[in-house]
Amino acid sequence: MNSATAPESAQMPDVVELTSGPQPDPFVDALSLLASELSGIAARIQELERAHLERMETAAAKLREQIAVDLKNQHRVELQSGIQVIREEYEQQLRLATAQWEAERQSLSQDLARQRNSSKLSQEVEQTEATLETLQETIQTMLDNPTVDLSRVMQEKARQQQLQAYLKGLKFDV
């Protein structure tokens, strides 16, 4: 029977095979588990990328703000420094101009004092005043005398006006 049973058993399916049906593929469950794990990992990677991008944008915004503040501070310092330099230059020029004006004022004051003390000028004023008084008396005498030509009186009057103008100039200089 041995020989007769051997070919039959090769043709006959196993009882276990007939009762259990097709066996599930062990790789399908593993592949499905792997796919779900990969999907979870991909979702976590995307979440990490999004969180990282948000942190980078926040950090970039903070960095831009800090750079803007630093630049403003730097420009403020440079502006203040420039203002200080200009102020110092202006004050230096003002001091120089003040010193020059003071020297010129003193020089003019000294000239004025010399002019006032000048006896020559004082003598000229006195002499001109005396000449004017004499000329006034002469004109008055000529007007009282009907024989004197009117043209002669007008000449003396013009001379009197010239001397008065000259006297005013002398007194102004004094």
Long-range contacts (C-beta under 8 A, 24 or more apart in sequence): 115-173, 115-174, 116-174, 121-170, 121-173, 121-174, 122-174, 124-170, 125-167, 125-170, 125-171, 125-174, 128-163, 128-166, 128-167, 128-170, 129-167, 131-163, 132-160, 132-163, 132-164, 132-167, 135-159, 135-160, 135-163, 136-160
